[in-house]
Amino acid sequence: MKICFLIQTYKNPEQIYRLVRNIKSTSPNSIIILSHNPVSCTLDMSRLKEYSEIHLFNVITGRGDFSILREYLSTVKWILSNNLEFDWFVNLTGQDYPTQPISELENLLSRTSYDAYIQYFKVFSKEALWNIRQGCDRYLYKYYTLSKILPKWFLSLLKPLKFLNYLQPVLRIHFFYGLMIGSRVKSPFNDEFICYGGSYFCILSKKCLKYIHDFTQKHPDLLEHYKYVINPEESFIHTVLVNNQLFKLSNESKHYIDFSQSRYGSPATLTKDDYTLIQQNKYYFARKFDMNTDSTILDILDQTMLVKLNMITHFTKQK
């Protein structure tokens, strides 16, 4: 059993090194792909020289646009083209952290009958975790970002323009990730090819990953549509896999994420006060963490995992 991890990062190098060490400590044979945006900081790979099969790619990414999905698909293409040996693919960010030893996840994946663990729902339906209007605004319009950064005073002047979104169906104005103007385009979705959405953080088998890659090559028109929507990474993978209907998918995320007080789609930063919820057995990862805000929670998770590993070792010896 071998897992390939994609970790997309952009800040806090010490926390990134710590995450890599945690993964490698309980899964030394795992593959780690670091897809790092070096604008804010660089990574010193000599800090991780004792570990094998770690690959660094410096890339430029942003929030809300195609760049996150672009680098996900680019990584998939690279690992398949280079014939890397692995069984499962897990995507994380530098602000994620394991809540259980990776060896426990490997145990689950070695005996599961599922092809993927991926949260999903029909975007344009009442079952969606977003309201229908939000789903339509995200995935039925072609957006152009006029400015990534706006002064607060200028933003306050422009915000009344959002009222236009409720007066007509052709144009959309949003300020989620700067000033974004969208125009309605022909939808690639219908009753036979449904738009799905869900958490970006998935655990996929190699055959699911190969299917995504092959589908992308055969259907460039769908990828072209997703290049101009908002948060394409929260729909493209789900839409491709669920519409296939041949895979056995567990509609369950293995990530603990607190969106209860979310602002602009950003989850809460977890602290030691969240430990009880984080430690629920169904989760193998949590996000987001910030060592500069609270490093104690990471210390607690490390200690808990060490205790679990010692218990597993003791139990194995008793057999």
N, C-alpha and C positions, 0 to 999 in steps of 0.2 A: 504494500500500500504506500503510494507516494503522492503527496499533495504539492501542487505548484501554487504559490502565492503571488498575486499581483498586489503590490503596496504602492498606492499613489500618494505622493508626499509633496510638501512645499515649505514646511517650517519646522522649528524645534528639532535640530539634528540629534541632540542627546536622546530625545524621546524615540526617534526613529531607530537609533542604535539599540536602545533598550528593547523595543518591540522585536527587532530581528533576533537579538540574543535570546529573548523569551521563546520565540518559535523554534530556534535551532536547539535550544537546551532540551526540549522534549521531542523534537522531530529533526534529528541531525541530517537525515537524508532528503529533507524537503528542498524544493527549489524556490528561491525568492527572487522576484523581479521587482526592482525599485524603479518606478517611473516618477522621476523627481523634477519638479519645477525649480530651477536654480536662481530665480529672480531674487528671492528673499534670503536664501542661504545655499551653501554648497554642502555636499556630503563628502567626507573623508573616508574612502573605502579601506584605508589602512587600519581603521578602527575595527573593521570586521574581517581582517585578513585570516583569522583562525578558522573561518567557516568556508565551506565549499559551496558551489552552485548558487552564488549570489551574483546577480547581473544588474548593472546600473545603466539606465537610459535617462539622459537629461532632456526634458521636453518643456514646452511652454503651454500651460493650461490656464483656464479661467473658470468662473462659476456660471452655471446656467446655460452655457452654450455647448457646441458640439465637441469641444476639445477633450472633455473627460471620456466620452464614448469613443472618440477617435483614437485615443491612446489605449483604451481597453482593447479595441479591435486590432490595433497595430501590434499589441503584445500577443494576442491570440495568433495572429498571422506569423509572428516571429517564432514563437515556441513550436508551432506546427511545422513551419518551414525548416527548422533546425532539428526536427525529430527528437525533441526532448522527451524523455521517458517519465510519464506521470499518469496518475489515474483520475485525480480530481483537481479542480481549479477553484480557488477561493480569492475573491477580491476584497481588499481592505484599504484603509487610508492610514497615514502616519499618526492619526489621532484615535485609532482603534487599539484594542488590546484583548488578548485572550482572557476568558474567564475560567477556563478549564485547561488542563494540559492538552497540547495538540495531539498527543498520543491517544487521548480519550476520543477526540474527533475521528482519528484514524480508525479506532475500533468501531465507531458507529458506521463509518463509510464502508468498511470492509464487510459488513454484514447487512447493509441496507438493501432493500429491493427497489428503492427510488433511483431515478436518474438525475435528479436535481432537488435541491431545497431552495425554493424561490417563491417569495410572496407575490401574488398576482390577483388582479381584479379587472373587470371590464371598466374601462375608463369612462365611457359615456352611458353609465347606468347608475342606479341608486345604490348599488353595492360598492361603488367606488369609495375609497378613503378620502378622495378630494370631491368637492361638489362638481356637478356636471359642467357648470359654466367654466370652472377652473380647468377641467380636463379639455374642454373644447378650445379654450384660449391657448392652452399649451400646445396642442397637437394638430390643430386645424388651420393654423396661421403660419405664414412665412415671415420671420422676424429679421429686422436689421437693427443692430445696436449702434445708435448714433453717438453715445458717449458712455463709457464704463464708469466714470467717476463724475459726480455732480456735486457742487457745493450745496449745503443744506438749504441755504436761502433760496437758491435757484430751484431746487427740488420742490420746495414749498409753493413756489409760484406756478410750477407745472402740474402739480398733483390734481388740481381741479379739472384738468383735461381728461382724467380718467372717466369722468361723467359721460364722455362721448361713447365709451364702450357699451353703455346701456341704451343708447339711442339708435344704433345701427349695427348690422352684422358684418360689415365689410372690413372695418379698420379696428385695430386694437392698439392701445397705448399702455405700456407697463413700465414700472420702475423697480422691478425685483432685482435686476442686476445692471443698473444704469438706465439710461433712456432707451427703450426698445419700442420700435414701431412695427406692427405686424399687419399683413394683408391676408384676407381669406384666400385659400388656394383649394384646388380640387383635392378631395380626400382620397387617400389610397385604401381607406377602410370601408368595409361593407359587411353584410350578414355572413359572408363566407370567410372574410378575413377581418377579424375583430381587433380593435385597438385595446391592448392590455397595458396595465401599469403596475407599479409596486416598488418595493425597496430595491435600490441599486445593488445591495449587498447580497450576493447569491453564492451558493455552493453547487458547482456544476460538474457532472461527470465529463470525461474526455470526449465521449461520443456526442454529448450536447454541445460541447465547445466546437467540435468539428462541424457539426450541423450549422451552427451560427456562422462559422467562417464560410462554408460552402454556400449557404443561403445568401450571404452578403455579396459573394462574387456573382451569383446568378441573378440577383435582383438589385442592381445598383440604383434603380429608380426609387425603391423604398428608402435606401440609405440616403439618397439625395434629399428626400422629403425631410428626414430626421435631422439633416444638417442645419436646418433653419428654424427648428422648433425650440421651445423652452424645456430644459431638463430632458434631453433625449435619452440619457442613460437610465431614466426611470420608466422607460416604455419599450425601447427598441428590442432589448434582449427578451423581455417578457412576451412581446407580440410575436416574435419569431418562434420561440419555443412552444408557447401554449397553442398557437394555431396549428402546429404540427400534429398534435393529438396522438402521436405514437409514443411519446415519452411518458413515463410515469413520474409525475411531478408532485412533490410535497409542497402544498401551499402554506409554507411555514418558514419564517426567517429565523436564522440561528443567531441573529444579532439583537442585543438589547439596546434600544435607542429611545430616549425620552423626548417626545415631541409635544408634551403636555403644555409647555410654555414657549412653544416655538415662535420665533420672529423671523419672517422672510425665509422660512424653510430651513432654518438652522436649528439643530437640536440642542438641548441643554448640555452644558459641560458637567460631567459627572464628578462627584466627590465621594469621600468616605461615607457620607450620609446616604448614598445610594447603594451601598454594598449589598444589603439584603435583597433588593430587587435584582441587582446584577447577577447574584449567585443562584438564581433559579436554574435548575438542571437542564432546562430545554435550551438554554443559551450557551454558546461556545465563544462568543465575542461580544464586546460592548463598545459603544462610542457615544460621545466623543470625550477624550481626556486631554488635559493640559497640565503638564508637570509644573508649569509656572503658576498655575492656580491651585492645584492640590496634587502633590506627588504621593501623599500618604495612601491614597486609594490604590495606586500601582504597587506600593510596597505590600499592602494587605493582600492583593491578588497574587503577587509573587509568592508570598508566604503560604497562602492557602493552597496554591498549586504544588508547592514543595511538600506540604503535608499529604496531599492526595497521592503524589508520586511515591512517597515513602510507604503509604498504606498499600498501594498497588504492588510495590516491590515485596513487601512483607507477605501479602496474601499469595503472591506467585510462588514464593519460596516455601510456603506452607503446603502447597499442593503436592 
